[in-house]
Amino acid sequence: MKRPTLFLTVGLPCAGKTTAARRMEIEHGALRLTKDEWVKALYGADNPPSANDVIEGRLIQIGLRALELGTNVVIDYGLWSRDERSALRRAAADRGAAVELHYFEVTPAEQRRRADRRQAEAPHTTWPMSDAELAESAAFLQIPTRGELDGSEPLDDPPAGFPTWDAWRAHRWPSSVS
């Protein structure tokens, strides 16, 4: 059996992650897990912050199970923090899967243009995003290093207070809304 691959899309809103994830889904016969599609289906016009982490965690659980079954998986949401990416790299490795990290860069002007176009052409797929919200998301993004992107950089240890990446992952992506 061929070793499955976990494809991770990293980038800000409107950077091209979902477009690329759809392409990867087809090219690699992968299960694509796009958080925004799930949030939209479950909450419509709302985008409750408390639900986002739970939905992300559930999609990760599904994705990890699919890897165990030998299926390629695309996780399609920002993964802005290095810790998130490290936890998923570790989880994939624990399941014998390869990992490909794909970073999508976008200038603020292009991001604004794409957000406006998406809102105008397909409002059912997105939420309005102010300039302040776009700037706030950019402030949280930890751009992947070259070694993180090509897989040559070893994984960091889990953050202080967490004995394993699995423990950190369970904390970061809770199993239910509190």
Backbone as CSV, one residue per row, in Angstrom:
resi,resn,N_x,N_y,N_z,CA_x,CA_y,CA_z,C_x,C_y,C_z
1,MET,0.849,-1.184,0.000,0.000,0.000,0.000,0.893,1.244,0.000
2,LYS,0.538,2.201,-0.826,1.286,3.458,-0.894,1.064,4.267,0.376
3,ARG,2.114,4.908,0.819,2.068,5.751,2.020,1.169,6.968,1.758
4,PRO,0.164,7.191,2.602,-0.711,8.351,2.389,0.006,9.649,2.741
5,THR,-0.538,10.735,2.212,0.037,12.057,2.449,-1.009,12.984,3.050
6,LEU,-0.575,13.757,4.046,-1.376,14.824,4.616,-0.888,16.129,3.999
7,PHE,-1.767,16.803,3.268,-1.467,18.091,2.658,-2.026,19.171,3.574
8,LEU,-1.171,20.092,3.995,-1.586,21.187,4.875,-1.508,22.502,4.100
9,THR,-2.615,23.239,4.084,-2.630,24.546,3.424,-2.459,25.616,4.486
10,VAL,-1.503,26.497,4.263,-1.159,27.541,5.227,-1.269,28.890,4.533
11,GLY,-2.008,29.805,5.148,-2.091,31.140,4.590,-3.271,31.914,5.136
12,LEU,-3.289,33.169,4.795,-4.344,34.080,5.242,-5.622,33.866,4.438
13,PRO,-6.738,34.432,4.914,-7.964,34.372,4.123,-7.718,34.959,2.728
14,CYS,-8.306,34.332,1.737,-8.249,34.793,0.338,-6.863,34.666,-0.282
15,ALA,-6.031,33.789,0.245,-4.688,33.595,-0.307,-4.666,32.542,-1.410
16,GLY,-5.760,31.799,-1.585,-5.808,30.764,-2.615,-5.751,29.351,-2.091
17,LYS,-5.939,29.172,-0.788,-5.846,27.846,-0.176,-6.905,26.887,-0.713
18,THR,-8.151,27.319,-0.745,-9.226,26.408,-1.154,-9.124,26.057,-2.630
19,THR,-8.765,27.014,-3.457,-8.570,26.726,-4.882,-7.502,25.656,-5.046
20,ALA,-6.393,25.808,-4.344,-5.312,24.818,-4.413,-5.746,23.491,-3.792
21,ALA,-6.493,23.543,-2.684,-6.953,22.312,-2.028,-7.859,21.506,-2.960
22,ARG,-8.702,22.187,-3.704,-9.570,21.485,-4.669,-8.738,20.800,-5.743
23,ARG,-7.682,21.453,-6.176,-6.786,20.860,-7.172,-6.064,19.641,-6.577
24,MET,-5.560,19.776,-5.347,-4.871,18.659,-4.691,-5.813,17.476,-4.498
25,GLU,-7.056,17.780,-4.145,-8.064,16.739,-3.948,-8.161,15.857,-5.190
26,ILE,-8.217,16.488,-6.348,-8.358,15.753,-7.606,-7.047,15.081,-8.000
27,GLU,-5.958,15.834,-7.964,-4.670,15.305,-8.412,-4.170,14.141,-7.569
28,HIS,-4.502,14.138,-6.276,-3.958,13.130,-5.365,-5.024,12.182,-4.808
29,GLY,-6.240,12.272,-5.327,-7.307,11.406,-4.813,-7.472,11.580,-3.315
30,ALA,-7.457,12.829,-2.871,-7.445,13.126,-1.437,-8.827,13.504,-0.923
31,LEU,-9.034,13.254,0.342,-10.202,13.744,1.059,-9.901,15.186,1.437
32,ARG,-10.718,16.126,0.922,-10.514,17.549,1.218,-11.425,17.952,2.361
33,LEU,-10.827,18.533,3.393,-11.571,18.978,4.570,-11.417,20.495,4.686
34,THR,-12.450,21.207,4.237,-12.455,22.666,4.189,-13.361,23.186,5.286
35,LYS,-12.759,23.798,6.300,-13.519,24.244,7.473,-14.642,25.197,7.115
36,ASP,-14.389,26.183,6.288,-15.422,27.180,5.984,-16.688,26.538,5.415
37,GLU,-16.544,25.498,4.605,-17.720,24.821,4.059,-18.564,24.215,5.178
38,TRP,-17.912,23.657,6.173,-18.632,23.056,7.299,-19.285,24.118,8.175
39,VAL,-18.554,25.195,8.463,-19.123,26.264,9.286,-20.323,26.874,8.578
40,LYS,-20.207,27.113,7.289,-21.330,27.668,6.512,-22.528,26.719,6.543
41,ALA,-22.290,25.433,6.355,-23.380,24.455,6.343,-24.086,24.376,7.693
42,LEU,-23.326,24.500,8.765,-23.897,24.362,10.102,-24.456,25.657,10.675
43,TYR,-23.849,26.798,10.314,-24.212,28.057,10.966,-24.680,29.156,10.018
44,GLY,-24.634,28.925,8.723,-25.103,29.920,7.772,-24.321,31.210,7.868
45,ALA,-25.030,32.304,8.083,-24.398,33.628,8.116,-23.544,33.849,9.359
46,ASP,-23.764,33.051,10.393,-22.967,33.193,11.610,-21.606,32.518,11.427
47,ASN,-20.655,32.958,12.201,-19.326,32.358,12.205,-18.839,32.363,13.648
48,PRO,-19.492,31.537,14.507,-19.184,31.606,15.942,-17.774,31.112,16.263
49,PRO,-16.975,31.945,16.904,-15.601,31.543,17.232,-15.533,30.255,18.044
50,SER,-16.478,30.041,18.941,-16.436,28.837,19.774,-16.603,27.566,18.952
51,ALA,-17.298,27.655,17.835,-17.509,26.471,16.999,-16.328,26.192,16.087
52,ASN,-15.584,27.214,15.729,-14.488,27.034,14.777,-13.470,26.006,15.243
53,ASP,-13.017,26.119,16.490,-12.000,25.197,16.990,-12.522,23.765,17.042
54,VAL,-13.791,23.614,17.426,-14.381,22.270,17.500,-14.506,21.671,16.101
55,ILE,-14.969,22.457,15.149,-15.088,21.955,13.776,-13.711,21.595,13.227
56,GLU,-12.727,22.457,13.444,-11.367,22.132,13.007,-10.914,20.810,13.618
57,GLY,-11.142,20.645,14.915,-10.733,19.412,15.591,-11.430,18.179,15.054
58,ARG,-12.716,18.308,14.793,-13.457,17.165,14.224,-12.942,16.813,12.840
59,LEU,-12.660,17.834,12.032,-12.124,17.572,10.695,-10.749,16.927,10.785
60,ILE,-9.948,17.342,11.753,-8.645,16.714,11.952,-8.824,15.247,12.337
61,GLN,-9.765,14.954,13.229,-10.018,13.553,13.602,-10.389,12.721,12.378
62,ILE,-11.261,13.254,11.546,-11.663,12.554,10.320,-10.449,12.359,9.413
63,GLY,-9.660,13.434,9.270,-8.485,13.358,8.417,-7.464,12.342,8.899
64,LEU,-7.232,12.299,10.204,-6.267,11.337,10.743,-6.764,9.908,10.555
65,ARG,-8.054,9.702,10.712,-8.607,8.359,10.473,-8.455,7.965,9.013
66,ALA,-8.698,8.916,8.120,-8.540,8.634,6.693,-7.086,8.268,6.372
67,LEU,-6.128,8.963,6.994,-4.721,8.603,6.799,-4.467,7.171,7.257
68,GLU,-5.023,6.800,8.408,-4.865,5.430,8.913,-5.399,4.404,7.921
69,LEU,-6.422,4.783,7.178,-7.027,3.892,6.187,-6.328,3.950,4.833
70,GLY,-5.260,4.781,4.743,-4.476,4.846,3.521,-4.916,5.897,2.520
71,THR,-5.761,6.823,2.944,-6.282,7.862,2.055,-5.513,9.169,2.246
72,ASN,-5.160,9.816,1.155,-4.562,11.145,1.223,-5.591,12.132,1.746
73,VAL,-5.123,13.168,2.438,-6.017,14.143,3.070,-5.465,15.548,2.846
74,VAL,-6.390,16.481,2.555,-6.035,17.904,2.478,-6.764,18.621,3.603
75,ILE,-6.018,19.229,4.510,-6.596,20.084,5.550,-6.561,21.504,5.004
76,ASP,-7.751,22.058,4.795,-7.877,23.352,4.128,-8.400,24.411,5.088
77,TYR,-7.503,24.912,5.899,-7.731,26.143,6.649,-6.384,26.706,7.040
78,GLY,-6.360,27.924,7.534,-5.143,28.718,7.658,-3.928,28.120,8.310
79,LEU,-4.120,27.371,9.416,-2.989,26.812,10.159,-1.907,27.870,10.364
80,TRP,-2.316,28.967,10.980,-1.458,30.137,11.124,-0.308,29.919,12.086
81,SER,-0.450,29.027,13.059,0.622,28.890,14.049,1.508,27.680,13.751
82,ARG,2.771,27.859,14.061,3.732,26.769,13.903,3.330,25.585,14.781
83,ASP,2.796,25.862,15.978,2.375,24.771,16.858,1.292,23.925,16.203
84,GLU,0.335,24.558,15.548,-0.718,23.790,14.863,-0.091,22.875,13.812
85,ARG,0.790,23.440,13.029,1.419,22.654,11.961,2.290,21.541,12.540
86,SER,3.013,21.833,13.625,3.855,20.805,14.250,3.008,19.675,14.808
87,ALA,1.896,20.017,15.443,1.013,18.977,15.995,0.474,18.077,14.890
88,LEU,0.137,18.647,13.760,-0.401,17.842,12.651,0.703,17.051,11.957
89,ARG,1.881,17.625,11.855,3.011,16.873,11.289,3.307,15.647,12.152
90,ARG,3.296,15.834,13.491,3.555,14.721,14.405,2.464,13.655,14.290
91,ALA,1.200,14.093,14.254,0.078,13.150,14.165,0.143,12.347,12.870
92,ALA,0.500,13.006,11.776,0.620,12.294,10.505,1.763,11.282,10.561
93,ALA,2.909,11.706,11.094,4.057,10.800,11.203,3.719,9.594,12.070
94,ASP,2.971,9.824,13.151,2.567,8.724,14.032,1.689,7.706,13.303
95,ARG,1.074,8.122,12.225,0.204,7.242,11.437,0.891,6.750,10.172
96,GLY,2.192,7.001,10.073,2.956,6.530,8.924,2.725,7.327,7.658
97,ALA,2.186,8.530,7.773,1.881,9.341,6.601,2.961,10.380,6.341
98,ALA,3.100,10.730,5.095,3.962,11.840,4.704,3.182,13.139,4.898
99,VAL,3.903,14.254,4.932,3.267,15.569,5.066,3.840,16.492,4.002
100,GLU,2.950,17.233,3.360,3.352,18.314,2.465,2.700,19.586,2.964
101,LEU,3.530,20.571,3.232,3.061,21.883,3.677,3.070,22.811,2.470
102,HIS,1.953,23.488,2.241,1.846,24.427,1.125,1.466,25.791,1.685
103,TYR,2.368,26.757,1.497,2.148,28.111,1.993,1.712,29.006,0.847
104,PHE,0.642,29.772,1.094,0.087,30.671,0.100,0.223,32.100,0.595
105,GLU,1.023,32.856,-0.105,1.284,34.244,0.268,0.387,35.155,-0.550
106,VAL,-0.059,36.240,0.058,-0.897,37.212,-0.642,-0.604,38.595,-0.070
107,THR,-0.533,39.584,-0.940,-0.332,40.956,-0.466,-1.643,41.468,0.124
108,PRO,-1.582,42.436,1.018,-2.824,42.990,1.568,-3.772,43.525,0.493
109,ALA,-3.238,44.178,-0.523,-4.099,44.728,-1.584,-4.796,43.615,-2.361
110,GLU,-4.060,42.561,-2.685,-4.658,41.438,-3.415,-5.654,40.697,-2.525
111,GLN,-5.329,40.562,-1.254,-6.240,39.906,-0.316,-7.565,40.672,-0.253
112,ARG,-7.503,41.993,-0.152,-8.707,42.826,-0.105,-9.518,42.667,-1.399
113,ARG,-8.812,42.670,-2.530,-9.484,42.512,-3.820,-10.205,41.166,-3.903
114,ARG,-9.531,40.107,-3.488,-10.132,38.771,-3.535,-11.304,38.650,-2.571
115,ALA,-11.162,39.216,-1.380,-12.258,39.162,-0.402,-13.486,39.888,-0.944
116,ASP,-13.285,41.047,-1.539,-14.405,41.796,-2.111,-15.048,41.036,-3.267
117,ARG,-14.213,40.443,-4.121,-14.744,39.674,-5.254,-15.543,38.466,-4.758
118,ARG,-14.997,37.762,-3.784,-15.697,36.593,-3.247,-17.035,37.004,-2.633
119,GLN,-17.038,38.096,-1.881,-18.272,38.572,-1.245,-19.308,38.951,-2.307
120,ALA,-18.857,39.545,-3.401,-19.774,39.967,-4.470,-20.280,38.789,-5.298
121,GLU,-19.399,37.836,-5.592,-19.749,36.744,-6.509,-20.315,35.509,-5.821
122,ALA,-19.900,35.238,-4.594,-20.327,34.014,-3.911,-20.501,34.261,-2.410
123,PRO,-21.414,35.161,-2.039,-21.556,35.509,-0.619,-21.962,34.322,0.252
124,HIS,-22.557,33.298,-0.341,-22.968,32.112,0.416,-21.772,31.258,0.855
125,THR,-20.570,31.571,0.346,-19.382,30.782,0.686,-18.451,31.484,1.660
126,THR,-18.811,32.703,2.076,-17.867,33.492,2.859,-18.590,34.408,3.827
127,TRP,-17.825,35.147,4.572,-18.347,36.156,5.484,-17.681,37.474,5.128
128,PRO,-18.338,38.597,5.395,-17.670,39.878,5.172,-16.437,39.989,6.079
129,MET,-15.373,40.572,5.543,-14.143,40.756,6.312,-13.712,42.207,6.180
130,SER,-13.603,42.884,7.306,-13.163,44.280,7.299,-11.649,44.337,7.129
131,ASP,-11.147,45.523,6.798,-9.698,45.707,6.713,-9.038,45.394,8.056
132,ALA,-9.711,45.784,9.141,-9.169,45.518,10.473,-9.075,44.015,10.736
133,GLU,-10.094,43.248,10.329,-10.063,41.792,10.519,-8.954,41.152,9.683
134,LEU,-8.785,41.623,8.470,-7.713,41.082,7.626,-6.342,41.388,8.231
135,ALA,-6.173,42.601,8.732,-4.898,42.975,9.362,-4.657,42.163,10.633
136,GLU,-5.723,41.929,11.395,-5.595,41.136,12.624,-5.148,39.710,12.307
137,SER,-5.725,39.118,11.262,-5.325,37.757,10.898,-3.863,37.730,10.469
138,ALA,-3.423,38.746,9.743,-2.024,38.802,9.311,-1.078,38.877,10.506
139,ALA,-1.513,39.541,11.572,-0.670,39.662,12.763,-0.475,38.318,13.474
140,PHE,-1.404,37.397,13.289,-1.321,36.085,13.946,-0.535,35.054,13.140
141,LEU,-0.375,35.293,11.854,0.271,34.306,10.987,1.756,34.182,11.297
142,GLN,2.179,32.956,11.559,3.599,32.631,11.689,3.995,31.966,10.374
143,ILE,4.688,32.700,9.541,5.049,32.200,8.213,5.961,30.983,8.367
144,PRO,5.656,29.900,7.662,6.497,28.705,7.767,7.926,28.981,7.284
145,THR,8.870,28.351,7.954,10.271,28.453,7.537,10.486,27.543,6.326
146,ARG,11.587,27.765,5.640,11.930,26.907,4.493,12.037,25.448,4.940
147,GLY,12.673,25.222,6.101,12.827,23.858,6.604,11.501,23.220,6.985
148,GLU,10.576,24.034,7.464,9.237,23.518,7.768,8.535,23.123,6.473
149,LEU,8.686,23.946,5.445,8.035,23.681,4.162,8.599,22.443,3.464
150,ASP,9.918,22.272,3.511,10.486,21.126,2.787,10.640,19.885,3.673
151,GLY,10.250,20.002,4.951,10.275,18.845,5.847,11.634,18.539,6.433
152,SER,12.636,19.384,6.173,13.984,19.096,6.668,14.197,19.544,8.109
153,GLU,13.330,20.400,8.611,13.460,20.927,9.965,12.785,19.974,10.957
154,PRO,13.491,19.578,12.009,12.855,18.681,12.978,11.693,19.374,13.696
155,LEU,10.788,18.570,14.189,9.653,19.109,14.936,10.116,19.708,16.254
156,ASP,9.470,20.787,16.614,9.702,21.375,17.933,9.107,20.449,18.996
157,ASP,9.534,20.644,20.233,8.866,19.978,21.347,7.510,20.643,21.556
158,PRO,6.560,19.928,22.161,5.267,20.555,22.454,5.451,21.755,23.379
159,PRO,4.518,22.705,23.331,4.610,23.871,24.224,4.647,23.451,25.693
160,ALA,5.191,24.325,26.522,5.277,24.071,27.963,3.911,23.703,28.513
161,GLY,3.896,22.731,29.391,2.654,22.292,30.015,1.979,21.135,29.284
162,PHE,2.533,20.735,28.140,1.939,19.635,27.361,3.001,18.568,27.137
163,PRO,2.779,17.370,27.671,3.805,16.327,27.554,3.961,15.798,26.122
164,THR,2.905,15.907,25.315,2.953,15.385,23.947,2.201,16.331,23.007
165,TRP,2.461,16.160,21.716,1.698,16.935,20.731,0.237,16.505,20.718
166,ASP,-0.035,15.237,21.008,-1.435,14.784,21.087,-2.175,15.531,22.194
167,ALA,-1.523,15.736,23.331,-2.156,16.464,24.439,-2.403,17.920,24.044
168,TRP,-1.446,18.527,23.373,-1.625,19.913,22.923,-2.757,19.997,21.910
169,ARG,-2.781,19.036,20.985,-3.826,19.017,19.941,-5.208,18.903,20.571
170,ALA,-5.360,18.066,21.587,-6.655,17.909,22.257,-7.074,19.209,22.944
171,HIS,-6.104,19.949,23.464,-6.393,21.240,24.100,-6.741,22.298,23.047
172,ARG,-5.970,22.355,21.979,-6.158,23.369,20.934,-7.479,23.168,20.187
173,TRP,-7.807,21.916,19.923,-9.016,21.592,19.172,-9.926,20.730,20.044
174,PRO,-10.708,21.362,20.922,-11.561,20.602,21.860,-12.613,19.772,21.115
175,SER,-13.095,18.745,21.785,-14.048,17.814,21.153,-15.475,18.316,21.188
176,SER,-15.747,19.364,21.971,-17.108,19.914,22.004,-17.060,21.388,22.381
177,VAL,-18.153,22.077,22.076,-18.278,23.487,22.432,-18.578,23.555,23.916
178,SER,-17.808,24.352,24.671,-18.013,24.451,26.111,-19.180,25.360,26.431
